[in-house]
Amino acid sequence: MKTLSQHLEDYLKLRRQLGYKMQESGLMLRSFVRFAEQKGAGVIRTKLALQWAAPPNIKPAQSGNRLE
């Protein structure tokens, strides 16, 4: 079974082959996957994504970028 990191790399590779640069998005997605793996997540759930996107210690604009 593939890890979230392996799925992410496959996804980024495919998107880049289709012509998308995925520079900023790739960094954000890697940050989220690291967070998810640190939490021991094998699948992505809404609650986990919101924990990463909107922790109490970041500015609202940063949360918006993460949710995007």
Kinemage of the C-alpha trace (Angstrom):
@kinemage 1
@onewidth
@group {chain A} dominant
@subgroup {mainchain}
@vectorlist {calphas} color= white
{ca met a 1} P 0.000 0.000 0.000
{ca lys a 2} L 1.311 3.449 -0.921
{ca thr a 3} L 1.908 6.150 1.659
{ca leu a 4} L 0.374 9.606 1.413
{ca ser a 5} L 3.802 10.912 0.356
{ca gln a 6} L 3.967 8.430 -2.505
{ca his a 7} L 0.451 9.341 -3.637
{ca leu a 8} L 1.396 13.011 -3.501
{ca glu a 9} L 4.507 12.495 -5.619
{ca asp a 10} L 2.466 10.561 -8.196
{ca tyr a 11} L -0.136 13.357 -8.246
{ca leu a 12} L 2.460 16.122 -8.623
{ca lys a 13} L 4.266 14.214 -11.369
{ca leu a 14} L 1.026 13.769 -13.319
{ca arg a 15} L -0.002 17.407 -12.940
{ca arg a 16} L 3.435 18.593 -14.050
{ca gln a 17} L 3.318 16.294 -17.071
{ca leu a 18} L 0.036 17.987 -17.966
{ca gly a 19} L 1.784 21.369 -17.912
{ca tyr a 20} L 0.990 22.676 -14.441
{ca lys a 21} L 3.952 24.075 -12.523
{ca met a 22} L 2.588 23.191 -9.074
{ca gln a 23} L 5.395 25.100 -7.325
{ca glu a 24} L 3.501 26.820 -4.520
{ca ser a 25} L 0.774 24.209 -4.480
{ca gly a 26} L 3.359 21.464 -4.296
{ca leu a 27} L 4.977 23.052 -1.251
{ca met a 28} L 1.633 23.413 0.503
{ca leu a 29} L 0.616 19.862 -0.317
{ca arg a 30} L 3.933 18.513 0.966
{ca ser a 31} L 3.460 20.473 4.180
{ca phe a 32} L -0.011 19.013 4.621
{ca val a 33} L 1.139 15.456 3.905
{ca arg a 34} L 3.984 15.796 6.444
{ca phe a 35} L 1.421 16.999 9.001
{ca ala a 36} L -0.938 14.135 8.168
{ca glu a 37} L 1.812 11.537 8.427
{ca gln a 38} L 2.989 12.968 11.754
{ca lys a 39} L -0.577 12.494 12.983
{ca gly a 40} L -0.453 8.874 11.806
{ca ala a 41} L -3.128 9.394 9.157
{ca gly a 42} L -3.402 6.852 6.369
{ca val a 43} L -6.271 8.669 4.692
{ca ile a 44} L -7.237 12.314 4.448
{ca arg a 45} L -10.314 13.380 6.349
{ca thr a 46} L -11.956 16.801 6.559
{ca lys a 47} L -11.180 17.181 10.270
{ca leu a 48} L -7.473 16.572 9.649
{ca ala a 49} L -7.381 19.047 6.756
{ca leu a 50} L -9.048 21.713 8.881
{ca gln a 51} L -6.628 21.096 11.752
{ca trp a 52} L -3.768 21.785 9.367
{ca ala a 53} L -5.424 24.652 7.497
{ca ala a 54} L -6.744 26.625 10.433
{ca pro a 55} L -4.675 26.138 13.587
{ca pro a 56} L -5.158 28.853 16.211
{ca asn a 57} L -1.647 30.310 15.799
{ca ile a 58} L -1.742 31.465 12.147
{ca lys a 59} L -3.238 34.495 10.456
{ca pro a 60} L -6.584 34.224 8.650
{ca ala a 61} L -4.919 34.946 5.294
{ca gln a 62} L -2.593 31.987 5.813
{ca ser a 63} L -5.556 29.760 6.642
{ca gly a 64} L -7.232 30.942 3.461
{ca asn a 65} L -4.156 30.056 1.407
{ca arg a 66} L -4.011 26.632 2.995
{ca leu a 67} L -7.713 25.994 2.366
{ca glu a 68} L -7.320 27.063 -1.236
